Amino acid sequence: MALHIERDTAYTLKEIEEGLGIVKVLTLRRWIADGKLRAVKMGRAWVVMGRDLMAAIDNWPGVK
């Protein structure tokens, strides 16, 4: 499944993992902790806005 990223849509880490297929939830959580990926906690889940996901993807090595 390919993830079409919308700037104003919130994505869970699981949606990102399944949609992109190139990164695991644990890696995303580490990036959040390291400040490499902006996210907010909503209840028990982390969510990432599409605009923040696009910015992070632009900085991922080997992705252009």
GUKOL-145226 format. One record per residue: residue in one letter; x, y, z of N, C-alpha, C in turn. Coordinates in nm, 4 decimals. Atoms other than C-alpha are relative to their C-alpha. Layout:
<atoms>
+------+----------+----------+----------+----------+----------+----------+----------+----------+----------+
: type :       nX :       nY :       nZ :      caX :      caY :      caZ :       cX :       cY :       cZ :
+------+----------+----------+----------+----------+----------+----------+----------+----------+----------+
:    A :        X :        Y :        Z :        X :        Y :        Z :        X :        Y :        Z :
...
+------+----------+----------+----------+----------+----------+----------+----------+----------+----------+
</atoms>
This chain:
<atoms>
+------+----------+----------+----------+----------+----------+----------+----------+----------+----------+
: type :       nX :       nY :       nZ :      caX :      caY :      caZ :       cX :       cY :       cZ :
+------+----------+----------+----------+----------+----------+----------+----------+----------+----------+
:    M :   0.0834 :  -0.1178 :   0.0000 :   0.0000 :   0.0000 :   0.0000 :   0.0881 :   0.1244 :   0.0000 :
:    A :  -0.0749 :  -0.1250 :   0.0058 :   0.1425 :   0.3374 :  -0.0964 :  -0.0766 :   0.1079 :   0.0747 :
:    L :   0.0612 :  -0.1060 :  -0.0788 :   0.0750 :   0.6293 :   0.1340 :   0.0073 :   0.1300 :  -0.0779 :
:    H :   0.0053 :  -0.1325 :   0.0613 :  -0.0394 :   0.9495 :  -0.0334 :  -0.0056 :   0.0993 :   0.1152 :
:    I :  -0.0113 :  -0.0890 :  -0.1156 :   0.0684 :   1.2180 :   0.2134 :  -0.0698 :   0.1326 :  -0.0291 :
:    E :   0.0698 :  -0.1288 :   0.0044 :  -0.1664 :   1.5116 :   0.2657 :   0.0570 :   0.0884 :   0.1104 :
:    R :  -0.0643 :  -0.0917 :  -0.0954 :  -0.0128 :   1.8163 :   0.4393 :  -0.0783 :   0.0163 :   0.1302 :
:    D :   0.0814 :  -0.0306 :  -0.1178 :  -0.3037 :   1.8721 :   0.6808 :  -0.0670 :  -0.1226 :   0.0612 :
:    T :   0.0534 :   0.1243 :  -0.0551 :  -0.3732 :   1.5080 :   0.7682 :   0.0960 :  -0.0532 :   0.1058 :
:    A :  -0.0801 :   0.0604 :  -0.1063 :  -0.2551 :   1.3421 :   1.0890 :   0.0112 :  -0.1506 :  -0.0257 :
:    Y :  -0.0265 :   0.1420 :   0.0244 :  -0.0977 :   0.9949 :   1.0544 :   0.0558 :  -0.0641 :   0.1262 :
:    T :  -0.0593 :   0.0744 :  -0.1106 :  -0.0296 :   0.7360 :   1.3216 :   0.1314 :  -0.0606 :  -0.0482 :
:    L :  -0.1274 :   0.0620 :   0.0374 :   0.3110 :   0.5732 :   1.3299 :  -0.0237 :  -0.1294 :  -0.0770 :
:    K :   0.0321 :   0.1255 :   0.0693 :   0.1516 :   0.2439 :   1.2213 :  -0.0410 :   0.0285 :  -0.1452 :
:    E :   0.0386 :  -0.0364 :   0.1365 :  -0.0064 :   0.4140 :   0.9178 :   0.1224 :   0.0359 :  -0.0831 :
:    I :  -0.1224 :  -0.0372 :   0.0717 :   0.3320 :   0.5567 :   0.8234 :   0.0811 :  -0.1245 :  -0.0327 :
:    E :  -0.0751 :   0.1234 :   0.0223 :   0.5042 :   0.2203 :   0.8666 :  -0.0629 :  -0.0822 :  -0.1132 :
:    E :   0.0681 :   0.0820 :   0.1010 :   0.2430 :   0.0351 :   0.6595 :  -0.0065 :   0.0698 :  -0.1351 :
:    G :   0.0155 :  -0.0741 :   0.1252 :   0.2013 :   0.3100 :   0.4004 :   0.1294 :   0.0206 :  -0.0751 :
:    L :  -0.1284 :  -0.0238 :   0.0664 :   0.5668 :   0.3807 :   0.3314 :   0.0778 :  -0.1286 :  -0.0209 :
:    G :  -0.0683 :   0.1284 :   0.0133 :   0.7025 :   0.0332 :   0.3925 :   0.1517 :   0.0072 :   0.0044 :
:    I :  -0.1464 :  -0.0124 :  -0.0025 :   1.0564 :   0.1657 :   0.4445 :   0.0546 :   0.0290 :   0.1391 :
:    V :  -0.0444 :  -0.0349 :  -0.1352 :   1.0669 :   0.2441 :   0.8157 :  -0.0937 :  -0.0671 :   0.1005 :
:    K :   0.0755 :   0.0686 :  -0.1048 :   0.9532 :   0.0660 :   1.1335 :  -0.0467 :   0.0992 :   0.1065 :
:    V :   0.0540 :  -0.0842 :  -0.1062 :   0.7480 :   0.2129 :   1.4191 :   0.1077 :   0.0328 :   0.1032 :
:    L :  -0.1049 :  -0.0256 :  -0.0996 :   1.0418 :   0.1739 :   1.6591 :   0.0990 :   0.1056 :  -0.0483 :
:    T :  -0.0898 :  -0.1010 :   0.0569 :   1.2609 :   0.3786 :   1.4256 :  -0.0671 :   0.1370 :   0.0051 :
:    L :   0.0734 :  -0.1269 :  -0.0054 :   0.9928 :   0.6479 :   1.4015 :  -0.0012 :   0.0556 :   0.1421 :
:    R :   0.0003 :  -0.0441 :  -0.1401 :   0.9698 :   0.6603 :   1.7825 :   0.1366 :   0.0548 :   0.0414 :
:    R :  -0.1347 :  -0.0481 :  -0.0301 :   1.3484 :   0.7004 :   1.8056 :   0.0225 :   0.1369 :  -0.0626 :
:    W :  -0.0144 :  -0.1297 :   0.0676 :   1.3387 :   0.9839 :   1.5511 :  -0.0771 :   0.1086 :   0.0738 :
:    I :   0.0777 :  -0.0957 :  -0.0785 :   1.0674 :   1.1542 :   1.7564 :   0.0793 :   0.0389 :   0.1249 :
:    A :  -0.0779 :  -0.0254 :  -0.1214 :   1.2765 :   1.1193 :   2.0740 :   0.1245 :   0.0833 :  -0.0288 :
:    D :  -0.1217 :  -0.0726 :   0.0390 :   1.5839 :   1.2527 :   1.8900 :  -0.0293 :   0.1366 :  -0.0619 :
:    G :   0.0369 :  -0.1284 :   0.0593 :   1.3904 :   1.5507 :   1.7493 :   0.0099 :   0.0031 :  -0.1513 :
:    K :  -0.0114 :   0.0066 :   0.1461 :   1.4250 :   1.4318 :   1.3881 :  -0.1363 :  -0.0027 :  -0.0686 :
:    L :   0.1360 :   0.0079 :   0.0536 :   1.0486 :   1.3870 :   1.3429 :  -0.0931 :   0.0644 :   0.1009 :
:    R :   0.0926 :  -0.0700 :  -0.0873 :   0.7906 :   1.6231 :   1.4875 :  -0.1293 :  -0.0803 :   0.0106 :
:    A :   0.1217 :   0.0765 :  -0.0235 :   0.4940 :   1.4428 :   1.6443 :  -0.0623 :   0.0449 :   0.1312 :
:    V :   0.0689 :  -0.0288 :  -0.1251 :   0.2342 :   1.4854 :   1.9168 :  -0.0671 :  -0.1270 :   0.0496 :
:    K :   0.0635 :   0.1165 :  -0.0607 :   0.0900 :   1.2332 :   2.1569 :  -0.1490 :   0.0307 :   0.0141 :
:    M :   0.1451 :  -0.0129 :  -0.0114 :  -0.2864 :   1.1897 :   2.1285 :  -0.0500 :  -0.1277 :   0.0667 :
:    G :   0.0345 :   0.1200 :  -0.0746 :  -0.4023 :   0.9523 :   2.3976 :   0.1242 :  -0.0856 :   0.0146 :
:    R :  -0.1148 :   0.0911 :  -0.0063 :  -0.1721 :   0.6533 :   2.3710 :   0.0804 :  -0.0036 :  -0.1292 :
:    A :  -0.0633 :   0.0082 :   0.1321 :  -0.0774 :   0.7100 :   2.0070 :   0.0756 :   0.1285 :  -0.0348 :
:    W :  -0.0715 :  -0.1121 :   0.0591 :   0.1820 :   0.9324 :   1.8443 :  -0.0590 :   0.0268 :  -0.1377 :
:    V :   0.0460 :  -0.0353 :   0.1337 :   0.0584 :   1.1221 :   1.5399 :   0.0938 :   0.1040 :  -0.0595 :
:    V :  -0.0889 :  -0.0883 :   0.0750 :   0.2554 :   1.3061 :   1.2750 :  -0.0836 :   0.0688 :  -0.1070 :
:    M :   0.0700 :  -0.0732 :   0.1061 :   0.1117 :   1.5776 :   1.0555 :   0.0717 :  -0.0251 :  -0.1331 :
:    G :  -0.0556 :   0.0254 :   0.1322 :   0.1633 :   1.5246 :   0.6845 :   0.1132 :   0.0942 :  -0.0351 :
:    R :  -0.1047 :  -0.0983 :   0.0321 :   0.3670 :   1.8442 :   0.6508 :   0.1309 :  -0.0342 :   0.0717 :
:    D :  -0.1204 :   0.0374 :  -0.0750 :   0.6076 :   1.7230 :   0.9227 :   0.0610 :  -0.1284 :  -0.0543 :
:    L :  -0.0497 :   0.1234 :   0.0609 :   0.6335 :   1.3802 :   0.7622 :   0.0729 :   0.0311 :  -0.1303 :
:    M :  -0.0656 :  -0.0384 :   0.1254 :   0.7154 :   1.5389 :   0.4245 :   0.1355 :   0.0656 :   0.0270 :
:    A :  -0.1264 :  -0.0655 :  -0.0341 :   0.9848 :   1.7549 :   0.5884 :   0.1036 :  -0.1038 :   0.0440 :
:    A :  -0.0916 :   0.1041 :  -0.0450 :   1.1374 :   1.4481 :   0.7552 :   0.0485 :  -0.0846 :  -0.1175 :
:    I :  -0.0369 :   0.0804 :   0.1170 :   1.1315 :   1.2493 :   0.4298 :   0.1040 :   0.0731 :  -0.0838 :
:    D :  -0.0980 :  -0.0790 :   0.0766 :   1.3189 :   1.5318 :   0.2572 :   0.1395 :  -0.0104 :   0.0575 :
:    N :  -0.1306 :   0.0094 :  -0.0662 :   1.5991 :   1.4835 :   0.5108 :   0.0502 :  -0.1424 :   0.0175 :
:    W :  -0.0436 :   0.1390 :  -0.0125 :   1.6138 :   1.1024 :   0.4991 :   0.1092 :  -0.0288 :  -0.1022 :
:    P :  -0.1077 :   0.0330 :   0.0946 :   1.9389 :   0.9751 :   0.3440 :  -0.0516 :  -0.0911 :  -0.1116 :
:    G :   0.0337 :   0.0851 :   0.1136 :   1.8949 :   0.8287 :  -0.0009 :  -0.1395 :   0.0190 :  -0.0548 :
:    V :   0.1367 :  -0.0228 :   0.0484 :   1.5399 :   0.9641 :  -0.0479 :  -0.0042 :   0.1391 :  -0.0608 :
:    K :   0.0162 :  -0.1291 :   0.0699 :   1.4909 :   1.2372 :  -0.3055 :  -0.0932 :  -0.0188 :  -0.1151 :
+------+----------+----------+----------+----------+----------+----------+----------+----------+----------+
</atoms>
